[in-house]
């Protein structure tokens, strides 16, 4: 197992072919997918042929609970396609059983620290639907600040789309200043 990062309660490691069943379960929980696709199921073949290969190739990390080894979900830290390498996007998706326990904040803080301390990031950002208050709280706890609300033209809009998307960011200078205080 190639460990990318360990925290007090988490192991973040690269995805492997053996993660297909866990990824399928996560991406087929209607509550987990509520703000992503309206809770629609993802066919197993899509997970096997598209999602898992993409996760294995780029910046996605399986999140395991350190004590039990249970799969909790995933995190990503990667520059968006065509975006500057020194401005990675932070993302996360966790099983409902892991919500409200600080895992999203713990994993995000570790990746933000790695981005600035080791990977030379100038800025880390994250986006979610404006109505996704849980995800927004995680971003705020991690020191990211709201920088914009924007609207996208979705081919199949889901409930809450009318309120737009939000972007939060943390700049290197602000991260460094927070570490000193």
Secondary structure, 3 states (H helix, E strand, C coil): CCEEEECCCEEEEECCHHHHHHHHHHCCCCCCCHHHHCCCCCCHHHHHHHHHHHHHHCCEEEEEECCCCCEEEEEEEECCCCCCCCCCEEEEEECHHHCCCCHHHHHHHHHHHHHHHCCCCCEEEEEEECCCHHHHHHHHHCCCEEEEEECCCCCCCCCCHHHCEEEEEEEHHHHHHHHHC
